[in-house]
Amino acid sequence: MNKKILVLPGDGIGVEVCDAALPVFDLLDLPVDLAFGDIGWECWKTGGDPVPQRTWDQIAQSDAVLLGAITSKPKAAAEAELPPHLQGQQHKFVSPVIQLRQKLGLYANVRPASNIKGEGVPFRLAVIRENTEGLYAGYDYRGIPAPLRELVSHPNLDVYGPDEASCTLRLQTRFGLERLFRFAFEHAVAQGFDKVTFADKPNVMRESGAFAKEILEQISADYPGVTHEIHNVDAIALWLVRRPESFGVIVAENMFGDILSDLAGGVMGGLGLAPSGNYGDHGAYFEPVHGSAPKMAGLGRGSPAAMFLSIAMTLEYLGFQAEADLITTSLTDCVRQPGARTYDLGGTATTLEFAARILNQIETRSARLATV
């Protein structure tokens, strides 16, 4: 039976990189059926819901989801772009990526990085970010809520009072950390890494840091072939820049992982090269991490590289490892040809030109493999 992939192009250059990269499915001639759905800013502007119910229905019928890019705007700007009859009706814009991660239980965000440009010391690593807890769990308040005022005390609060402050809570549960750490070790084993590094700040966040350390050490006992370590997140940021080859899997709570994964993309060569996968126990979705880049939309300057690599991650998830490897190696060949690069990598190729070179390389490599 064919695998079903739902493609959600989304906004801005998301549509362009999808159009450029999706022909790879026809080229590879896989038992895969593509369906297309709506998500993002245009859905919000027309209906007050960036993820319509019809899209959730499509997701439920799919084996994996491939997302282009999403535009998000601040609260006031989002309200202003609603049609008049929907304004003032308590419509709340919640980022579609947050909705996908939370409603589908996709707790692990995986961001692989490597020296795909072939410059400097070879490295290959993955940053795994927890998606549902941490500082992004949603406990973010303007003013100190009344139930917290007995717990939250600080001399600075005495100047203007608790209403002229903000408060964000970092939530970490045993359930969330156990499944995150187990996923990290399983990923290390599956991808051939021999080390898991937990990025935290235990010297400052002593109680939550000690809590996470206890759980990490319990889980690590089930993986004797993989070493583990805990380092301060700021130190890991420094070492990522100076010595990325010293890492295998880096795992972190939501905000720390968000920052480190973008940094890893920068070390890799830029977000135009950075794919990602969001995994849960019963589903996954994949996306390039460069965002919708509204100012670049329609200019043909967005790199399709991250979308090709996200497709490769999708195919790997669905069991098509050989084809995933073919995409990755072909794209690497093209990235290492300076004249073939898009502008973000110092070249002049358009989105479609670079995609065509990648597709041609895939076809050439595939033909070679067929004669071996």
C-alpha positions in Angstrom: 0.0 0.0 0.0 1.3 3.4 -0.9 2.4 5.8 1.8 0.4 9.0 2.1 2.2 12.4 2.5 0.2 15.5 3.1 2.0 18.6 1.7 1.1 21.9 3.4 3.0 24.6 1.4 2.0 27.4 3.8 3.2 30.9 3.3 5.9 33.0 1.5 8.8 31.1 0.1 7.3 27.9 1.6 5.2 27.6 -1.6 8.2 28.3 -3.8 10.5 25.7 -2.2 7.7 23.1 -2.3 7.1 23.8 -6.0 10.8 23.5 -6.7 11.5 20.3 -4.7 8.4 18.2 -5.0 9.3 16.9 -8.5 11.8 14.6 -6.7 8.9 12.3 -5.9 8.1 11.7 -9.5 11.8 11.3 -10.3 12.3 8.6 -7.7 9.0 6.8 -8.6 8.2 5.8 -5.1 5.0 4.1 -3.8 4.0 7.5 -2.3 0.8 9.5 -2.8 0.9 13.2 -2.3 -2.1 15.2 -1.1 -2.2 19.0 -0.6 -3.8 21.0 2.1 -4.2 24.5 3.5 -2.4 26.0 6.5 -1.0 29.3 7.5 -1.6 33.0 7.2 -4.0 33.0 4.4 -6.2 30.6 6.3 -6.1 33.0 9.3 -6.9 36.0 7.1 -10.0 34.4 5.6 -11.4 32.3 8.4 -9.7 33.2 11.7 -8.1 29.8 12.0 -4.5 29.1 10.6 -5.2 25.3 10.7 -8.8 24.7 9.5 -10.6 21.6 10.5 -10.4 20.2 7.0 -6.6 20.2 7.3 -6.8 18.3 10.6 -9.0 15.7 8.8 -6.3 15.3 6.1 -3.5 15.0 8.6 -5.4 12.2 10.3 -5.4 10.3 7.0 -1.7 10.8 6.3 1.4 8.8 7.2 3.6 12.0 7.3 3.2 15.7 6.8 5.6 17.9 4.8 5.3 21.6 5.7 6.7 24.5 3.6 6.8 27.5 5.9 4.5 29.5 8.2 4.1 33.3 8.7 3.3 34.4 12.3 2.7 38.0 13.4 2.2 39.7 16.8 -1.2 39.7 18.4 -2.3 43.2 17.3 -1.0 42.7 13.7 -2.8 39.3 13.5 -6.1 40.9 14.7 -5.8 43.7 12.2 -5.5 41.4 9.2 -8.7 39.5 10.0 -11.8 40.5 7.9 -14.0 43.1 9.7 -16.7 40.6 10.6 -14.1 38.4 12.5 -12.4 41.2 14.3 -13.2 41.6 18.0 -14.6 38.0 18.2 -11.9 36.6 20.4 -10.1 34.8 17.6 -6.6 33.9 18.9 -3.7 33.3 16.5 -1.8 30.2 17.7 1.2 29.3 15.5 0.3 26.3 13.3 3.7 24.6 14.1 2.8 24.8 17.9 -0.6 23.4 17.2 0.8 20.5 15.1 3.4 19.7 17.8 1.0 19.9 20.7 -2.2 18.3 19.2 -0.2 15.5 17.5 2.0 14.9 20.5 5.2 15.5 18.5 7.5 16.0 21.4 10.9 15.7 19.8 12.2 18.2 17.2 15.3 16.8 15.4 17.6 19.2 13.6 20.6 17.4 11.9 23.6 19.5 11.0 26.8 18.6 9.1 29.6 20.2 7.1 27.6 19.8 4.0 29.6 22.6 2.3 32.8 20.6 2.8 34.6 23.4 4.5 36.7 23.0 7.7 36.8 20.0 9.9 34.1 17.3 9.1 31.3 17.1 11.6 27.9 15.5 11.9 25.5 16.1 14.7 21.9 16.4 15.7 20.1 18.8 18.1 17.0 17.3 19.6 14.7 19.9 21.2 11.8 19.1 23.4 8.6 20.5 21.8 5.9 20.5 24.5 7.3 21.7 27.8 10.1 23.9 29.1 9.9 27.7 28.8 7.6 27.4 25.8 4.9 25.4 27.7 2.6 28.5 27.6 2.9 29.7 31.2 3.8 33.2 30.2 2.1 36.1 32.0 1.8 39.9 31.8 1.7 40.7 35.5 2.2 38.2 38.3 -0.9 36.0 38.5 -2.6 36.1 41.9 -2.0 32.4 42.6 1.7 33.0 42.2 2.2 36.1 44.2 3.0 34.3 47.4 5.7 32.3 45.6 7.2 35.1 43.5 9.1 37.7 45.5 11.8 40.1 44.4 12.9 43.5 45.5 12.3 44.9 42.0 8.6 44.0 42.3 8.3 46.5 45.2 9.0 49.5 42.9 5.9 49.3 40.6 4.1 46.3 42.0 3.2 42.8 40.6 1.0 44.2 37.8 4.0 45.9 36.2 6.0 42.8 35.7 6.0 39.6 33.6 6.5 36.0 34.6 7.4 32.8 32.6 7.5 29.4 34.1 9.7 26.5 32.9 7.7 23.3 33.2 9.5 20.0 33.1 7.8 16.7 33.9 9.2 13.2 34.5 7.0 12.0 31.7 8.3 14.6 29.3 11.9 14.2 30.2 11.8 10.4 30.1 10.4 10.2 26.6 12.8 13.0 25.4 15.9 11.4 26.8 14.9 7.9 25.5 14.2 9.4 22.1 17.7 11.0 22.1 19.5 7.8 23.0 17.4 5.8 20.4 18.3 8.4 17.8 22.0 8.2 18.7 21.9 4.4 18.3 20.0 4.6 15.0 22.2 7.2 13.5 25.6 5.8 14.7 26.4 8.5 17.4 28.2 7.4 20.5 27.5 10.4 22.7 24.4 12.3 24.0 25.1 15.8 25.5 22.4 17.4 27.6 22.4 21.2 27.4 21.0 22.8 30.5 21.9 25.4 33.1 22.1 23.3 36.3 24.5 25.6 38.1 21.7 28.3 38.2 18.5 26.3 37.9 19.6 23.9 40.6 16.3 22.1 41.4 15.1 21.6 37.8 18.6 20.8 36.7 19.1 18.1 39.4 15.6 16.7 38.5 16.6 16.4 34.8 20.0 15.0 35.6 18.4 12.2 37.7 16.1 11.2 34.9 18.9 11.4 32.3 21.1 9.0 34.3 18.3 6.6 34.8 17.5 6.4 31.0 21.2 6.3 30.1 21.6 3.0 32.0 19.6 1.3 29.2 22.2 2.4 26.6 25.6 1.2 27.7 27.1 1.8 24.2 26.3 5.5 24.3 28.1 7.9 26.7 26.3 10.9 28.2 27.3 14.3 29.6 25.7 17.4 30.9 27.1 20.9 30.1 25.9 24.5 30.5 24.0 25.6 27.4 26.2 28.7 27.0 29.4 26.6 27.0 27.8 24.3 24.4 27.0 27.3 22.2 30.7 28.2 22.3 31.9 24.7 21.5 29.3 24.4 18.7 31.0 27.2 16.9 34.6 26.2 17.7 34.4 22.4 17.8 31.2 21.1 16.3 33.0 17.8 15.6 33.0 17.1 19.3 29.3 16.5 19.4 26.9 13.7 18.5 23.4 14.2 19.8 22.7 17.4 21.7 19.4 17.3 23.7 17.7 20.2 25.4 14.5 21.7 26.7 12.4 23.8 24.4 14.0 27.2 24.5 17.6 26.1 24.9 17.0 23.6 22.0 15.5 26.4 19.9 18.6 28.5 20.2 21.1 25.8 19.8 19.4 24.3 16.8 19.5 27.6 14.9 23.1 28.0 15.9 23.9 24.5 14.6 22.2 25.6 11.3 24.4 28.7 11.2 27.5 26.5 11.7 26.3 24.3 8.9 26.1 27.2 6.6 22.8 28.9 7.2 19.1 28.1 7.7 18.7 27.6 4.0 20.4 24.3 4.6 18.6 23.3 7.8 15.9 20.6 7.7 13.9 19.4 10.7 11.6 16.6 11.8 9.1 16.6 14.5 8.4 13.2 16.0 5.9 11.6 18.4 4.8 8.1 19.2 2.2 8.1 16.5 3.2 10.5 13.7 5.7 13.1 12.4 5.9 16.2 10.3 8.9 17.6 8.5 9.9 21.2 7.5 12.7 23.4 6.5 13.4 25.8 9.4 14.1 29.0 7.4 10.6 30.4 7.8 8.4 32.0 5.2 10.7 35.0 4.6 7.9 37.3 3.3 10.3 39.9 1.9 11.9 37.2 -0.3 8.6 35.8 -1.6 8.3 35.9 -5.3 11.9 36.8 -6.0 13.1 33.3 -6.7 16.0 33.7 -4.1 14.9 31.2 -1.5 17.1 28.1 -1.3 15.2 24.8 -1.8 18.1 22.9 -0.1 16.4 22.6 3.3 13.2 21.4 1.6 15.1 18.6 -0.2 16.7 17.6 3.0 13.4 17.7 4.8 12.0 15.4 2.1 14.9 13.1 2.7 14.1 13.0 6.4 10.4 12.2 5.5 11.5 9.3 3.2 13.8 7.9 5.9 10.9 8.0 8.4 8.7 6.2 5.9 11.3 3.5 5.3 12.9 4.7 2.0 16.4 4.9 3.3 18.2 4.4 0.0 16.2 7.2 -1.7 16.8 9.5 1.3 20.5 9.0 1.1 20.4 9.6 -2.7 18.8 13.0 -2.1 21.3 14.0 0.6 24.4 13.0 -1.3 23.2 14.6 -4.6 22.4 17.8 -2.8 25.8 17.8 -1.1 27.4 17.5 -4.5 25.5 20.6 -5.7 26.2 22.6 -2.6 29.9 22.0 -3.0 29.9 23.5 -6.5 30.2 27.3 -5.9 28.6 28.3 -9.1 25.5 26.3 -8.5 24.6 27.8 -5.2 21.8 30.2 -4.3 22.6 33.7 -3.1 22.5 32.8 0.6 25.5 30.5 -0.1 27.3 33.1 -2.2 26.0 32.0 -5.6 23.6 33.4 -8.1 21.3 30.5 -8.9 17.5 31.0 -8.5 15.3 28.7 -6.5 14.3 26.7 -9.6 17.8 26.7 -11.1 19.3 25.2 -8.0 16.5 22.7 -7.7 17.0 21.6 -11.3 20.7 21.0 -10.6 19.8 18.9 -7.6 17.2 16.9 -9.5 19.7 16.4 -12.4 22.3 15.1 -10.0 19.8 12.7 -8.4 18.9 11.4 -11.8 22.6 11.0 -12.8 23.5 9.2 -9.5 20.4 7.0 -9.8 21.4 5.9 -13.3 24.9 5.1 -12.1 23.6 3.0 -9.2 21.4 1.1 -11.6 24.4 0.0 -13.6 26.4 -1.2 -10.6 
